[in-house]
């Protein structure tokens, strides 16, 4: 296994190009930090293109890293060892975990997903915090959602920050990016999905609401929520009851509550 000790090595530029904010839309690479995410990606069938291991951690016979390195070698992944200085240069994480990798981004097909006659979709509209995006994907996975769709200015769901927040769920549940909410609504209606909007108030109470068998649930921006013109497109609105004086919940918290109530009801009718 080749050792790289220079921060000027081309490998540093390659990894940094994956984690930078402004990237080509045709670049389908994603950055993975840590054994857990890399194993989750492998389990989901993603191709791990290359990996870099902290040489000190390998030399200390870290069993978890050694097992992963052995596994990746059998899959013809390009593997190198790097010094701590190089690892800190290629990883945006404050405390790199000892191994990073580049994998190919999943590419699920929205039209295929819409054919599920008992689907539950979460649609994230202009949710800008990658931590919130990742947390919602994790909740959607746990709550049995069919897929997550990101729209508008929503943070990139496969960015390294969102992936760390989703804890591998982005590899277990399909996550699709779509440009046009109006087109998505039209497709959802053709697929006979019921379109719901989450609103801070004035919607049906989550405590008493009966979810349809195939909901498409819209979640809006952290500060502004859903635009009025989008709320006007939906079949129903749902609100989480709150104590007086509380304006709203964090969008990831609200998403978790809504998803798990829908999940509870769906399990009761199976």
N, C-alpha and C positions, 0 to 999 in steps of 0.2 A: 504494500500500500504506500503510494507516494506521499511524502511529507512536504507541505507547503508552509514556508515560514515568512514569506514576504507579503506585505500588504499591497504591494504593487502588482502582484500576480493577477493575470486575467480572470482567475476564478472569482476574485473579490468583486470585480466589475460585473461579472455575470450574475452573481447572487444579488448584488445591490440593484441591478436593473429589474429584478423580479419584485422587490419590495418598495420601489419608488411609487409615488402616487400617480404620476402621469405616465401611463403606459399605452402602447398601441392596443387597440381593441382586438387585434388578431393574435396578440400574445396570450397563449392559453396556459402559461406556467403559473404555478402557485408555490409559495414558500412555506415550508413546514419546519417548526422548531420543536424538538423533543421526541423521545421514543414513542410516547402515546399517540401523537398525531400521525407520525409516520406509519406506525402499525395500523392505525385506523384507516389510513389511506390505502395501504397495501391490502387490508382485508376487504375493502370496497372495490378492489380490482384496479385501482389507479396505477399507472406506470410511474415508478420512482426513477427519474432520469439520472440524478446524481445526488450524492450525499457527502457531507464533510464531518469528520469526527474529531473531537478534541484529542490530540495525541496523548496528553497527560492522563486523561480519563481512560483511554484504551490501555496505556502502559500500566495503569494501576489495576488492570484486570477487572474493570467494571463489567460484571457478568451480563447485565442488561444490554449494554452497548455492544459487547462482543457478540452476543447472540444476534442482535440486529444486523451487525456488520456481516456476519456469516450468512444470514438469510438474504441480504441484499446482493451479496456476491453471486449467489446461485441464480439470481434474476438478471445478471449482467448489468447491474447499476454501476455507474462510474463512481468510485469511492476514493476519497483522499483523506489523509490525516492533516490537521492544521494546528498551528500553535494557538495559544490563548489570544495572542494579539491579532492574529488573522481571524479567529472566530468572532472576536468583538467587532471586527471590521465588516464581516459578511452578514452578521445577524443584527437586526434592529432591536432585539430583545435586550433589556438591561442586564439580565443575568442569563446568558445562553445556557441551555441545559446539557450541552455536551455533544449534540448532534443536530445538524440541520440538513434539509434536503429540498430538492426541487422536484415537483411532480406535475403531471398533466391535469389540468382542470377538468372536472366532470362536465358533461354537456347533455343533460336530459332534454327531452323534447316536450314542449308544452302541449301540443296537440295530442300526443300519446297519453299524457297524464289526464287530460280532460275527458277521456273516454271512460274513466272509472265512474260507475253509476252510484257509488257511495263515497264520493270524494269529500275531503275537507281541505281547503286551501287557505293559507294565510298570505295576504298581500301587503307588502311593506311599501308605503308611499312616502318618499322624502324623509326617511328615518336616517339621520346623518351620523349618529355615533356607531362606529363599528362594534363596540362592546354591546350596545343594545341589539344590533342586528344579530350578532352571534348568540346572545342570550335568547332571543326569540326563536331562532332556528333550533336551539337546544330544547326549548319548551315545546315547540311544534313536533319535534322528534319524539319526545317523551309522551306527548298527548295524542299520538297516533295520527297526526295530520298526513295528508297525501303528499303535499309539496308546499314549498314557500316560493312566492314570486316577489321579486324586488322591482320597483318601478320608480322612475323619475330620478331624484337626487339621492336615493338611498345609497348608503355606503356599500362599497364592494363586499359582497358576502364571502368571497374567498381571499380577502386581504389577510395578512398574518394576524392582525388584531382581532378580526371577526372570527377567524378560525380558532384562535386560542379561546375565545369566549364561547364558541359553540362546542368545544371539547370533543370534536370528531363527529358531531351530529350532522354537519354539512356533507359528510360522506355517506351517511345512512339514509338521509331524506333528500329527495330531489330539490335543488334550489335553482330557480330559473330567473334570469333577468329579462325584463320586457320593457320596451320603450314607451308604449302608449296605453294608458289606463282605459281610455275609451274603447280601444280595440280589444283589450283584455275582457272588459265587461261584455262586449258583443259576443266574443267567443264563449264566455261563461254562460251567457243566456242560451246560446245555441246548444250547449252541452247540458242545459236544464239545471244549472246550479242556481241556488238562491243566494243573492248578494246582500251581505250585511255590512254595516259600518259600525265601528266602535266610536262612541262619542263620550265626552266627559260627563254629560248630563242630558236630560230630556229624552233619552232612549228607553226602551223597555228594560226593566230591571233584570240584571243577570240572575238574581235570586229566583225569579219566577218565569224567565223566558224559556220557551221550548225551542230548541234548535232544530232546523230542518235536517233531513238526512244527508244533504249534500251542500253544505255552506261554503261560500267564498267570503272570507272575513277580511275586511279592509282595516288597516291600522295606519294612523297618520303620524306626521312629524312631531318630534318631542315637544316643541313649543306651540306651533300653530294648529296641530291636529290635522284633520282632513278638511280640504277646501269645501266650501258650501256646494260648488258645482258638482263635486264628486259625491257628496252625501245625497244630492238630489237624484243620483242614478240608481240608488240601492232599493232593495225591497223592504228593508227594516233596519232599525238602529238599536244598538244594545249599549247600555251603560253599566258600569260597576258602581253599586251604591257606596257612598262615602259619608263620613261624618260631616256635619255642617262646618264650613270654613276651609275645608280641603278642596282645592281647585281641581286637582287631577292627580293621577298616579303616573309613575314612570312607565313609559310605553311597554317596556319588556315585562314589568310586573303585571300590567293590565292584560297583555297578551297571554301571559301564563295563566291568569285567572279565567279568562274567556276560553282558552283552549281546553283547560282541564274540566271546566263545566260541560263543554261540548263533548269531551271524551267520556265523561261520566254518563251522560245521557245516551251516547251512542252504544256504550257497553251494556246498558240496561235493555236496549232494544235488539241486541244481537241474538 
